[in-house]
Every structure is written in structure tokens, then in C-alpha cells.
Amino acid sequence: MTSETPSTASTRTIIPAADRHVFRSGWLDSRQSFPATGNFDLAANAHGVLLVHNDDRVEAGEGFDAHFHRDAEIVTWVLDGAVAHRDSSGKSGVIVPGVAQRMSAGRGITHSEANASTRTQDEDLRVVQMWIAPEHPGGEPDYAEHDFSDTLESGELITVVSGMTDHAGTDAISIKNPGAALHVARIRSGKAVTVPSAPFGHLYVARGSAVLPDGVPLEEGDAVRTTDADAFTVTSVDGAEILFWEMHTGFGH
């Protein structure tokens, strides 16, 4: 079950890994921080403008055949293995850990994504896919990727995807929403990073374990949703990789 810690100015909801929506279908094991499979009203379950946050495991030689998307900023972050991507705009790529990928669906795009490992190589893929609502519907589809492996070695919080003017001119991949940014950190054991204040925040522990400033422990797969929260620290217990969405807008705001 979820737990909430309200204050006079902010709220915090912890979604334990075991409480995520689970979808299994043969070669796919999808652990969803927001119910996504079969849900055609993603905005109803969104936090800020984060619509989808799936932690997927895909068997070797398997994947999603060509399928259609529109009006979503789709961000992919690989934890293990590699994703092979191809889309109807002619873009293709193989995304590995440390590389952020963004596909702007715009008015419509078809793409396929699969475990780049063959059944002979037999390496499972683990990938986190996140969808952000764009500021405006329509527009030209677009694709981008960038390797952040070297900067992540610092152990600091790195902005990998952003539509915010504060991150213009950095290595962050742009998205078509000026109120959202994704930050990633690979935190060494015993070290901490500070995530920024935001009207809406979504923290995800992708690997390892961590602890919040008030001592609340977080395990791999746990998520924390905040509203109107000040900046706060996340301390790694045994080497943690975290993903944090900073969002300054939401549906109805």
C-alpha cells in the first residue's frame, strides 16, 4: 500500500516496488509506477505531466513490433542490455546504459523497439521508459540521444533531458515541455545528492537502495511522488542509481 506524509506546504507519497502495477506477457515483465497497460486515460493517473513510468524486462530476441504514438515525449533509459530502435522518420539507434534517448511523437510516428541481444547471445534487457505530456499537441516528430556515461561517473545529479530554459546550452536532450526535466545520478555508497525543489517531483530508485532525509529507506523499484516540495537529499546506502523528474506544471495547472 502507499504511504503519505503531508505537511503544511507539501505532500509525499511513497509507492513501494511491490505495489506497482504488474503486466506480464510471455517475453515482457513490466513494472509500472502508473497503470499504463490498457489505460487510455493516462492523464487521470499522471503526476505532474509524467504519464508513464515503466520498468520493463525484455527477453533476448524479443520486443515491440512497429506501433504508433502521438503527442508524447518518450524518454528511454537503459539499465541492462541494449535497446534497438527504429522509427518511421528514418531514425535508428542502439541505446545502452548511460545513453538517454528521447522520441517526440508529435502528430504521429511509428516505431519499433526490441532487445538488441539475440537469443544466441541471451542477454535480457532492463529499461525504464517514461512519457511526458508535451506543452502543445501536434508538431513534427523528432528523435535524439546522448551519452552521459562520463559525466555520471562524477556521482553528481546530471540533467539528461529537459525543456526548461535553465538547462538551455547544456548537454541535456530537449523535450517539448518547458516545465519538465529528468535528472539522473549514480550515487556512491554513503554519498548524497540533492534533488531540486519542484511543484511536482517523481523520484525512482532504479538500482540499489537509498534513504531520505528523515530516515525513510528506499529500495530498488520504490518511487516517491512529491508536491510543492523543497529541495531534499537522497543518500545512497549501497550504491544507488536514481531518476528524478522535476516538473513545474501539471494537468489543470
C-alpha angles and dihedrals in degrees: 000000000000124000127211131201110190126191133180092269108022146027132217126197121187118205109195117218091246091058096058120115108261126208120181125180118162105286096015129079109180122186108192126198086195121032103257110153110095091356113130095176101061092158090066090066098033125123110213101324095324106119104169133023111172127171102202133187114200124189121236115279093017137102148121118311120221110309137165132254135174137179098013136111101220115200122190126197119181121212101175132010124356139288120223110210130190128166142183093256088067096255121135137167147154111240119204133177112300094029119105118207128195127188117186105206093194114167090348144321136176120216143163127214127186145160103279090212117095122225087254091057088042100196117152120226122227114189137165114217121191131185123206122190112241120235091244131020122244126021133129118315114243142181134205140164135183135185113233097170096115096048092046088061087075091071089229128125107272125197106226103167128023146153093188121115089227089071098044111127094025128106091262113124111242124242129190096250118082092200102060139072135169119219125190132192135180098203121200118231111282094011128110140209129199118231116209127256114260142165086239126022133177119192120188126187102215095174138011124355137291143179133231122228093264092053098260107149123226125200131197110294096023118130132200122203118196135184125200090352127163120231112288138184128249114201121201117229101187106359112304133198112206135186118203126187113204109199129181097182139044140178109298092017 
